[in-house]
């Protein structure tokens, strides 16, 4: 995307769906913690977490076979790997940061509708809101879908009887 679009550029697919190019330096919702070292530890945590998730996934497949639980874990693992590739290599490829300090590319934007909070609500009453103003990527979708499936089939991945 970076080759064809600049940060903040967008392309309207439908009025409720835009390809909107942003670079996320942090994690969920663009949150960043602890500056330079926070970014390093976030990337390192993603890698360590993915390693243990992969080991758990292999164990589930070996013990329980292919099931909804293993499918959900595979979705989570695949999404994590996608985000890891971005945070480890993206900055290096585009020559703006060293290894492990890249940004994750987000581009799916669904501003479904906007309106106003009712005036009777404390603090936010009368203020304008946008329903689903978050921008995310395919890896985030994979992680979210995998997590929702896992909520319903958690017994497929537990080893207690």
Protein Blocks (a to p, Z undefined) as FASTA:
>chain_A
ZZmpcehiacdfbfkbccdddddfblghhiaehilmlmmmmmmmmmmmmmmmmmmmmmmm
mmnopafklmmmmmmmmmmmmmmmmmmmmmmmnopacehiaccddfbdcdfbgcdddfkl
ghjgoiacdehiaccdfklmmmmmmmmmmmmmmmmmpcbZZ
